[in-house]
Amino acid sequence: MSAAQSQSALESKLEALQCHFTWDLDLSRSRLFRLRDKLQDIGTEEGNSWLGHIYNLQGYIQYKLGVTEDAQSFFKKAAEAFGQTRTAASEEGPWLVVNYGNLAWLHHHLGEQAQCQTYLSKVDALMSEYPSPSQDELHAEIYAEKAWTLMKFSGDKQQLAADCFQRAIRMQPETVEWNTSHLIGLARAVKHSETGLDADVLEQMRIATEQDPENLYLAGVYLKQRAEKGERLEDEARELARKILRNPVSSYSGMKAVLRVYRISLSIDEAIDLAEEALQNHPDARFLKRCAALCYKWKIIFDRNSRPNRRIIARAVGLHKELIALYPLSSLVKKLDLVNIYGKTNPAEAELIYRDLLKSDVEPADQQMIYHHYGNYLNFDCQDRHRSIQYHMKAAAIPQQSYFRDKSIKVLEKIKDRGRNRMCRDIEEFLANLQEPESL
């Protein structure tokens, strides 16, 4: 076999692997940084059944960011974590197929072909010892890791994640955490819908909370879904909050979900008190600072019952500035939250920050986010309807599919349908000539 044929055969083997390098997980740098920080906030508490998957995804992100030493370190940690969380007699099993695939790809990209071949051989050995049910299907462990990974992405990946979880659960229905994560993923997919989860999925979630009673993240998501459907859940929310406060800090703790239940079923003031209590127990936990900042944002922007006093405003601004420093490479959303707070409390400062944001060199989806928020600011805080429409048009004109592009298009459609604005004809013509967006 010639060198070219040998290289082609190697690349074919690599492309056939099931791992992060072959799952079409390409992300912009800004989204990579956001996902990296989200994974860090989950924490590495022992006993987390997804710890191996977390490390695998962290390794892939570090590779995409060009930090190959950290990538290799995370992949090694993933293998160790699987050894601790799996109870099988053998240290190796099908749960390592994805991890070994990642290591094969990493060594290939580093030009270390001998190590690459070693991991390809390890994958072959595992696939021989633990074959999938049929030629057209993967092993349940692979489906589960692929599903959990795709859950961290948006858009069309959510439906594929749900499909992978269903396949894994059908093969191994006794694995409780797979069903739990599948249901959490379904809840996340309807986060922006007006109807929420269907009744049958909500019933599945109720059953899952009984099967997985220690999972307070699931409990929080379940309560939030019920609260959004109008149930009064004051006592259940307070009981869950006490349990969460006793557990280690993690974005998987259920804290953010229970704060949302407090906002719906109790009050924003009580949500603030709960977030501050958690932060008092763990003053350096940046995830809890995120939770507290969120509650103060609600108080200033959405609480119609009372005007925020100086102490509330100062605390809200201080927390958001801390978060911008704590998440230096993924802080755009927090900057926009801060400027929204200033829009209600200090318009001159809001205008200064927006000027900087509008001049910043960011990726198209982030530009859409900035334009959308500025359009809303001009409309609601400045009553400048004409310029607001112009910035929603700017967001929509960028031909890339995104949540904020869709929101700006809906704003424009609503204005057009009302027919009361002198720009209605311009909006109609603009929408008719919009370019088809590229997928993220």
N, C-alpha and C positions, 0 to 999 in steps of 0.2 A: 504494500500500500504506500502510495506517495505521501509526502508531507502534507500536501494540500488535501488529499483524501482523508488522511488521519485527522487533520484539523476539522474538516467538514463533519466527520463521524462524531468527533468530540462535541461539537456545537449542537448536533442533532440530539445527542444524549442529554446535554444540558437543557435544551429547549423542551425536552419531554418530561423534565422533572416537575413535581408539584411543590412550589415554594414561592417565596415572596418575589423572587426575580422573574417569575413567569406568570404572575397573576395580574399583570397590567395595572400596577399600582403607581404609575408615574404621577408625581405631584410637583407643583411649583415650589420654589424654595420657601416662600412665605408659609405655605400650607404645611410643608415639612417641619418647619420650626414650631408651628402651632401644635401639630400632632405630637412632636417630640416632647413639648412641655406638658401636654395633656397626659401622656404616658408617664412622665415623671411624677405627676400629681396623684396617680393611682397608688404609688408607693410599692414597696417590695416586702410587705408583711408575709411572714411564713404562713403556709396554709392556703394562700390564694391559689386556687386551682388553675388560674390563667397566667401564673407567673412566667412559665416557659414561653407562652405565646407573647406576653408583653416584651420579654427580652428579645425574642426573635424579631418582632416588629421594630423595636428600638435599634437592633443591629442593622436592619435593612435601611432605616432612616439615616443612621450614621454613615452607612456606605453611600447613600444618595447625596449626602452633604459633603462627601469627600474625606471623611474621617475614618479611614479603613482600620486603624488600630482599635478604635473604640468599637467598630462594627464586629471585629473578630472577638473582642472581649465579651460583647453582649451575646453573640452566638454561643460562646462557651458557657456563659452563665445560663443560657436557655437550656442547654443539655443537662447541666447540674440541677436546675429547677425541676425539669421533668423527672429526673431520678428521685427527687424528694417527694413529688406529688403523686407519682404513680405507684401503686401497691403491688405490681406484678413481681413475680419471683426473679425475672431477668431484669438487669439494668437497662437493656436495650429493648425497644419495642417499636410498634408502628408510629408512636407519637414522636419519634426522632427522624422520621422520613423527611419532613419539611426542614428541620434543623440541618440535617446532613446535606440536603439539597442547597440550602443557603451557603453552607461552608464550601461546597464544591464550586458554586458560582463565584464566591469571593476569591478563592485561591486561583480560579481561572482568570479573573480580572487582574489579579496581582502578578500574573505570569508564572505562578507556582503550579505547573501542570501535574507534577508527581502527587502533590497533596490533593489536587482536584480529582485525580483518578482514584485516590484512596477513598474519598468520600462518595464518589460514584459507585465504587465497589460496595461500600457500606449500605448505600441505598438499595442496590441490587440484592444484597443479602437479606435485608429486612423485608423487601417486597416478596422474596421467595419464601421466607419463613412465615410472613403474615400477609397472604394474598388477599386482594379485594374480592368481594362476593362475585363479581363478574368482570369481564373485560371492559365493559362500558362504565363501570363504577369505581370510585376510589374507596380506600379504607375509611371507616367511620372517623378515626382520629384525624385524618387529613381533611375530611369534610368539615369537621368541627373547628380546626384551626383556621382553615380558609374562611369559614363563616365569621368567626370572631374577628379576624383581621379585616374583612370587607365591611363589617359593622362600623369600623372607625372612619369609613369614607362615605361620601354622600352620593346622591343621585342614583344612577342605575345600579350601583354596587349594593344598595340596600336590598333590592329584590333578589339579587344573586346570593347575598348572605342568607336571606330567609330560606331560599331553596336548599343551600348547603346544610343549614341547620336541620331542616326537615329530613334530609337524607341521612344525616348522622344519627338523629333521634330515632328514625325508623329502624336503623341497624342496631343501635344500643339504647333502647328506651330507658334503661335503668340508670343512665348517667344524668343525674339530676341537674347539674350545673349547665349542661347543654340546653335543656329545655328552658331553664331560667334565663339564660342569655338570649335565646331565641325570642322569648316574649318581651324582654327589655328592648331588643332590636325592633320588634314590631311597634312598640310604644314610641320609640325614637323616630320611626318612619312617619308617624302621624303627628309629630310635634307641632307642625304649623297648620294642621287641618282644623276645621271648625267642629267636626263631629267626634273626634277622638277614636278610641278603639271600638270595634264592634262588640256587641254583648257576648258573643261566644268566646272571643279572645279574652275579654275581661273575666269571664268565668274560668277560662284556662289559667289566667294569672292568679285568681283566687286559690285555685287548687295548688298551683306552684308554690304559693306562699306557705301552704301547709306542708308541702313536701320538702321545702328548703327554708325552714323557719329562721335560720341564722343569717340569711341573706337580707340585710336591712336595706340594701340598695333596691332590690326587688320590692320589698315592702313599701318603700318610699314611692316608687314609680306607680305601684298599685293604688296607694292612697291618693296620689295626685290625679290619676285617671278618674277615680270616683269623685273626688272633689270637683273636678271640672265638669262632671255631669250633674252637679247640684247637691250631692250628699253633704250633710253636716257631719264633720269628722273631728270635732274639737278634742274629744277625749283620746281617740286613737292617735291623733297627731302628736299630742303631748306625750303619750306613752312611748311612741316610736322615737321621739326626740330624746327622751331620757336614755333609751337604749343606745342610740347613736353616740351620745356624749360619752358613754362609758367605753366605746370602742376606739381603736387607733385611728388617727387622722388619715383619710384617703378620699379621693374623689369617688371611690366606690362605696363610701360609707353610707350613702343615702341622705347626707345632710342637705345638699342642694334641693333634692326632691321634697324633703319634709318642709323646708323653708317656703317652697311654693305652695304647699298645702296650708301652711300658716297664713300666707298672704290671702288665700282664697277663703279658708274656713274660720280664721281667727282675725288677725289684723297685721298690717305691715309693722306696726310698733312692736308686737309680740315676736315677729320674725326677726327684727333687729335685736331684741333682747336675747333671743336664742343664739343668733350668730355671734353676738358679743360675748356670751357665756362660753361658747366653744373656743373663741379666740383668746379669752382670758386663761383657759386651761392650756392652750398651745399657742402662745403669742407669736411664735416665729413661723407658723404654718401658713405658707402663701396661699394654699387652696382655701383655707378658712378666711383669709383676707379677701379672696375673691367672693366668697359667700356673703361676707359682711358688706362689701362694696355693692353687691347686687341689691341687697335689702335697702341700703341708703339711696340707691338710684331709684328704686320703686317709690320710696317715700317722697322724693323731690319731684319726680316726673309724673307719677300716676296717682298719688294720694290727693283726692279732691276734697277731703274732709278738713284738712288743716294745712296752713302754710308752714313750710319748714323754717325753723329758727336758725340763728347763726351757728349754734353748736352742731346741729344736724348737717348744715351745709359744709362747715369746716371739716367735720369727720368724713363726709362723703368725698370731698376734694382730696383730703389727705390720704385716704385709702386708695383712691384711684391713682394718685401720683406714686404711691408705694408700689402698686401693681405694675405700673409702666416701667419702673426700675427693676422689679423682680422678674419681669418677662421681657427683657430688652429686645428680643428678636421676634416676638409674637404679640406685641402690645397694641396693634392698631385698633382692635375692638375696644380695648380699655380707653384709648385716646378718644375714640368716638363717644364712649359713655361719658367721659369727663367733659367733653365739649357739649354734650346734651345737657349735662347738669349746669354748666355755665350758661347755656342758652336760656335756662329758667331763672338763673340767679345773678349772672354777671355777663350781659351780652357783649360788652367790649372785649372781654377775655375770650369769649367764644369766637368772635370774628377773627381775632389774632391767630388762634389755633387753627381755625378752618383755612385761613390764608396759607399757613405753612403746609397743611395737609393737601390742599389743592395743588400746591407746587411740587409735592414730593414725587419722587420717581418710584412708582410701585407697579405691581403686576396688574393686568387688566381686571381681574375679578376684584382686587382691592380698590382699584380706581372706581369701579362701579359702586362699591360699598360707600366710598367717600362721597361720590356725586349724589347717591340716593339720600344719605343722611343730610347732606347740605341742602338738597331740595326740600326735605321735610323741615329743616331749621328755618329756611327762608319763608316757607308757608306758615308754619305754626307760631314761630317766635318773632318773625319780622313782618308778617303779613305782606310779603312781597310775592304775590302770586305769579307774576310774569317771569321773574328770574327763577322761581321754584320750578316752573314747568320746563324752563331751559335746561336746568340741571338734571331733572328726571329724563329729559330727552338725551342728554349726554350719557347718562348711565345706560339707557336702552340702546344707544347707537353703537356701543362697543360690542362687536359681534362674538361674544362669548357667553355661553349658557351659565347662569348663576342665579342664586336666590334673589339677590338685590336687583339684578336686571329685570327679573320677572315682576318684582314688587313695583319697580318704577313704571313698567309697562301697564300694570293694573291701575296705578295712580292716573296715568295719562288716559287710559280707557274710561275711567270713571268721570274724569273732567269732560271728556268728549261726549259721553252719553248724557250728561246733565245738560249740555248745550248752552250753558249760561256764560261761558268765558269767550272773550273776543279771539282767543287763539284756537278755538275748536277746529276750525278748518285746517289750520297749520298742523295741529295734532293728528287729525285724520289722515292728512297727506303723509306726515312723517311715519305713522304706524303702517300705512299701506306700503311704504317703500323700505321698511326695515330689512336688513340683511338677516339671513338665517344664521343663528349663532353656532359657534364651534363648541363641542362638548368639553367639559373640564377634564 
